[in-house]
Amino acid sequence: MASPARKRSRYHLDTESGTRDERNISDLISHNSKIAILRFPPEILSQIALEYKYKVMADERSMRPHAWIRIAHVCHLWREVVLRSPQLWATFRVGSPEITREFLTRSKAALLTIKVQSQICPLNKNETGPLAPQDSLVEVFQKFSEVQDIELNLTFDQYKHLKIHPGFPESVPNLHSITLRREMQHNSNSGASHWTVPTIFDSCPIPTLTHLTVEKYLVDWRNHLFTPTLTHLVVESVATTAYGMGDIFESLRKMPNLIHLSLSFIRNPKGLTARPLKPATPVNLPKLSYLFLSDTVTFCACILPCLNFPSTTILDIKIPASEKRPDVTPLGPVIFQKLTKNPSLSPIRTAGL
């Protein structure tokens, strides 16, 4: 049992601590009231808040994707900045239907950048739940005519839901970028070999599409997503329908505006031979500035002569680590031929050779 003297001492310490806390709070309030943010026009303040948001959201796998909102709690002035800046709410990661609806409402008429992540995040101490439930996707698709950039990292359940969704609105005039990634799930009968591109993209043309990334999907290169308007195309770890290579070359031939092209493991190992079928005439890519190829030595050596690109194009070749001590002999003549035709070809990067 504590002595009376010890009790008095503890009481005085608690009193001093409480007084100090009150003084600190008072100082913070006083400091916040003197913040000189009113000297800046609203556009500058909104941009400052936007930069802060991007910094907080830099970690794409963060379990707190909306932590940037805490800037609104610094003082009432910053709160007003956040609430009156629709562009701050226009980029978000889809969460619960309530959160998603709030972001869509506050973004007003600003063009939307939306990410659908499939990882599990904690809802409270005792339970977990999916970050992007299906009801939230319905909220998003209702305003899809205002989306300019969408990234879908889907679980199989979400993928099945998109398969039966009626699709986009009649017009998607602002959509510039689509990223499709398949989330690998353990202990899940996900029918991996049947993951075709979600049919929601089949309902209408997308005339403004310039950036397309497709990873781990079954790809039909005749799909209208492979449009002549594309400037950036990344296709990785996909299986092509039927034989595929003829469709690939014909599809690339229709994309003369490509600036960035990345092709990684685009063959179906079960349906293709190691040496792809060459087109009758090479594919011309006059605006290409970067070309990345990742596959077997034989495949890269066969596909390179099929592509014509400027002498300033950066050529990046990566051979997978699974090919132990690969015989790079087939690549030598091909690269030499490119250097002969394009004397200023620079630079060439190789990895895994």
N, C-alpha and C positions, 0 to 999 in steps of 0.2 A: 504493500500500500504506500502510495507516494506521500511524502511529508508535506505539511502546509507550505513550507518554504519552496519546495519544488513545484507545487501547484501554482503558487504566485508567480514564480519564474516562468513557467510555461504559459500562464495567462498573459504576462507582459510580452512574451515573444510572439504569441498569436496576435495580440493587439497591434504590435509593431509591424508584423507581417501584413495584416489586413490593411493598416494605414498605408504601408508602402505600395500595396497592390492598388489601392484606391488612387494614390498619387500618380502611379504609372498610367492608370486608365485615364485620369484627368489630363496628364501630359499628352497622351496619344490623341485624345479628343481635341485638345488645343492645337496640337501639331497638324492634325488633319484639317482643322478649320482654316489653317494658314497655307495649305498647299496651293501653289501658284498655278494650278492647272487651268484656272479660268482665264489665264493670259493667252492660252492657245485656242485657236478656232476649233469647232466641233470636228472638222475633218481630220485635223492632226491628232486629236484625242482618240478618235475612233481607230486611226491607224496604229497608234501606240498600243491600244488594247488588242488590236488584231495581231500585232507582232508578238505580244505576250501570249496570246492564245496559241499561236503556231509553235512557240517555244515549248509550251506545256504539252501540246499534242504531238510533239516530235516522236515520242515513243509510241509506235502504232499498236503495240501489244499491252499498253498500260491498262491496268484495271480501273483507273480513274480518268476516263476520257473527257469528263466534263469538269475537271478540277480548275480549269481556267476561270470559271464563273466566280471564284473566290475574290477576284479583283473587284467585284461589285460590293464586297464587304469592307473595303478599305475605308471608304467614306461615302457620304450620300452623293457627292459629285461624280465619283466613278460609277456609282450605281446608275445615275442618270445617263452617263455615257454608254454603259452596256445596254441599257434598256432601249435607248433610242438609236442603236446602230444595228440595223437588220443584217448587214454583212457578217457580223460576229456570230449570228445564229445560222448562217447559211451553209457552214461547213460543220458536219457533225457525224458522229458514229451512232448508228441506230441502236436504241436501247429499248426500254419498255414502251408500250403504246402511248402512255401518258407523256413520257419525256420526248418521244418522237413528235407527238402532236404539238407539244410546247415549242419545240425548235421550228417546226414547219409554220406555226402561227407567227412567231416572232421574226422569222426571216422575211415576212411580208412578200414583196415582189422580187427580192434578190435571187439570183441564180444559185442553185443548190449544188453542193459537193457532198456526196453521201458515201459512207463506208459501212458495209455490213460485215461485221466480224463474227466468226462462229465460235470463238473460244468461250470457255465458261468463266464467269467472274463471280465473286462472292456478293450475295445480296445482303447478308448479315452474318453474324458469327456462326450460325448453325446450319445454313443452307446455301446452296449454289443454284444458279440458273443460267439459261442461255442469254447471251447479251442481246441477241436480235430475234425475238419470237416472231412467229408468222403474222400475228396481228399487226406488228409494227411495219412489216413489209407492205401490208395492205395500205397503211397510212401513207407510206412513201409513194406507192404507185398511183395514188389518187392525185398527186401533184407532180407526176413525172414530166409533164410538159415544161416544168421549170427547172429540171435537173440538167446541169452542164457536165457533171463528172460523177460516175458511179463505180464503186469497187465492191464486188461481191466475192467474199470468201465463205463458201457455203458448206454446211453439213448436208448429209444426204436427205434429212427430213426437210430442211429448207429448200433443197433442190427439187424434191418432189412437189412441194407446195408451188414453186415457181412454174413447174411443168403444167400444172392445171390452172394457173392464173390466167384470166382472160387476156392479159397482155397490156401493152402500152396504150395511152390515149391515141386518138386518131393522128395527132400531130406531136412530134418531138423536135421542135425547131432549134433547141438550144443544146442538145446533147453532143458534146465534143469528144468525150473519153469514156471508154468502157474497159474495166479490168475484171476478168473472170478467173478465179482461182478455186480449185477444189480442195477442201479441207480433208486430209486423211484422218479417218477415225479407226481406232483400234476396237476390236471385238464388235464390228458392225458389218452387217451384210449389206454393203452399200452398192453392190452391182457396179463396181468400178469400170468395167468394160463398156457400160452402157451410158456413161455420162456424156450425153450430147449437149451442145450449147442450149441453154434454156429457151423454150419456145416463145417466151415473152418477147424475144427480139425479132420474131417472125411476123408480127402483126402489122408493121408499117415500116417504110423506109426511114433511114436516119441520114438526112442530106448533109449534116454538118460534122459527121464523125471524122476525126483526124487521128485519134490515138486508140489503139486496140491491143490489149494484152490478154492472151488465152493460155492458161496453164493447166495441164492434166485433164483435158477434156477430149472427147472424141470429136474430131473436127471434119466438117465437110467444107472444103475450100471453095465450093460453089455458093456458100451461104452469102446473103447480101451484106453481111457485116464486113466482108472483105471488099470494101468499096473503093473506087478510084480516088476518093477524097482523102484516104489515109496518108499521113506523113510519118507516123511512127507505128511499127508493127512488131510485136514480140509474141512468138509462139514457142512454147516450151513443154517438153514431156507430154506430147499428145500422140494419139493414134489417128492415122488418116483413114478415111473410108475407102473401101475397095483397094485399088493399087495406089492411088493417091498422088504420085509424083507428077503425073501429067496435069492433074487439076491444080497442083501447087504452082507449077510454072505458068499455066494459063491465068491463074489468079494474080500472080505477081506481075504478069505482063499488063494487066489492067490497072496497075497502081503506079503510074509514072511519077507521082509526086512524093514517093517514099524518100525520107531523109534518114531515118533510122530503121534498120532491119535486123532482127535477132531471131535466129532459128536454132533451136536446141532439141535434138532427139525427136524430129518430126516424122520419123519412119515408124511403121507398125512392124515390130520385129517378127511377128508371126506371118505377116502377109506380104512382106517386101524382101527382095534380095538385097545383098549388101551394096550392089551397084545400081543406082537409080537410072531410070530411063531418061535419056537426054532429049530435049525438045528439038524440033527441026531447025529452029533459029534461036540464038541466045535471047535472053530476056533483058531488055534495056531499062536501066534505072538511072536516068540522067541526073537526078538530084540527090542521089544517095551520098551521104557523108560518113556513115558508120555502118559496117556490116560485121555481125557477130555470128559465127558458126560453131556449134559444139556437137560433135558426133564422132563416129569412127574416122580414122584417117582416110579410108577408102571412100566413104561417103562424102567427106569434105572435098577430097580431090576430084570427085565426079561432079559435084554441084557447082564448084567455083567457075569452071569454063562455061557454064550455062548462064552466067550472069555478067552483063556488061555494066560497068559503073565508072564514074570519073576517076581521074588519076589522083585526085586529092582525097579519095575515100579512105577512111581508116579501116583496115582489115584486121579483125580480131578472131583468132582460131584457138579453140580449146578442145583438147582431146581428153576424154574422161579418164579418171584414175583407174577405172576398171580394166582399161587396156594396158596391161603391164608390158613395159618395153615395146611400145608399138613401133612397127616398121613405117617410118615417115617417108620412105623413098617415093611413094606416089605423089606426095605433096610438092616435092622439089620442082619438077618440070612445070607444074601448074602455076606455082608462085613465080617462077622464072618467066613464064609466058606472060603473066600479068605485068611484071616489071618491064618486059620488053615492049609490050603494047602501051604501057603507061609509065614512062620513065620517071615521073615524079611521084609515083605511088608511095604514100607515106602517111603514117608509119604502118608497119606490119607487126602485130603482136601475136605470139604463140604461147600457149600454156599446156603443159602436160606432154611436151615433145622431148 
